[in-house]
Amino acid sequence: MADAIKAFGPYAAVLAALVTGLILGVQARISRRAQLRERKQELLASAYEVSIQYAEMAYAVRRRRADAAAEERVRLSEQLREIQARLTWHEAWVRFEAPEVGAAYDELVARTRTVAGRSMKDAWLSPPVADDTAMVIPTSVVDLRALADVRERYMAAVEAHLRPRGRARRLLPRVPRPRRAMPPPPVPAPPAVGTAPGAPGGPAGGSP
């Protein structure tokens, strides 16, 4: 035994280095996957945020200052231009990064531009708010409820895209499931009193 250990001694350092390298490689791979997932989460959340910002412009236009009409037109137009540029950028990125999410995002952006764009047009054609009570805008004036279903579909597509599957799922810690208790084996009923061996209901076997 001592001779075997002494013969294996020169290879122990090599084996330890291989095992260490394997562990570090797996850890690096898991870390890269986690970083990629986090980056996707941030960008997909940013894409959703910019669609919200576009829809909120319908309220911003109605709440523009009445005593600075020219300045407000420039400010709101520039703000809308920046949001439009971000929307276009996110559309291209999401479509390239995850086509199934890109389809849902394209639908979200198209519906947002239609619904909120119509509300913005009506807001520009209406006089700006004149007092504090007009700052509360009812759904009869700006109604964005038509965006609820496309927002839900986008979030569902994002959740499905980010859900681990395949080999990535196996890298995550598994939660053990409780096992069902096996039912006890049935206990045979005792033979009836006076029943002869081999008779129906009695123990198996015949007469000696």
NORNOR-V944971 format. One line per field, one symbol per residue. ss: DSSP state (2 for helix, 1 for strand, 0 for the rest). phi: phi as a letter, one per 30 degrees, with the letter a starting at -180 (. if undefined). psi: psi as a letter, one per 20 degrees, with the letter a starting at -180 (. if undefined). A space follows every 50 residues. Layout:
ss = ???
phi = ???
psi = ???
This chain:
ss = 02222222222222222222222222222222222222222222222222 22222222222200000022222222222222222222222222222022 22222222222222222222222220000002222000000000222222 22222222222200002222000000000000000000000000000000 00000000
phi = .dddddddedcdddddddddddddddddddddddddddddeddddddddd ddddddddddddcdddcbddddddddddddddddddddddeddddddbed dedddedddddddddddddddddddcdddcbdddddcdddcbccddcddd ddddddddddddddaidddddddccdcdddddddddcddddddiddeide icddkcdd
psi = ghhgghhighighgghhggghgghggghghgggggggggggghhhhghgh hghghihhhhghjqphjmgghhggghggghggggghggghggghhggnhh hhghhggggghghgghhghgghghiqqrqirhhihooriigoojhiighh gghghhhgghhipqqchhhiiqppopppqqppqqqqpqqqqqpjpqpiqp irqqraq.
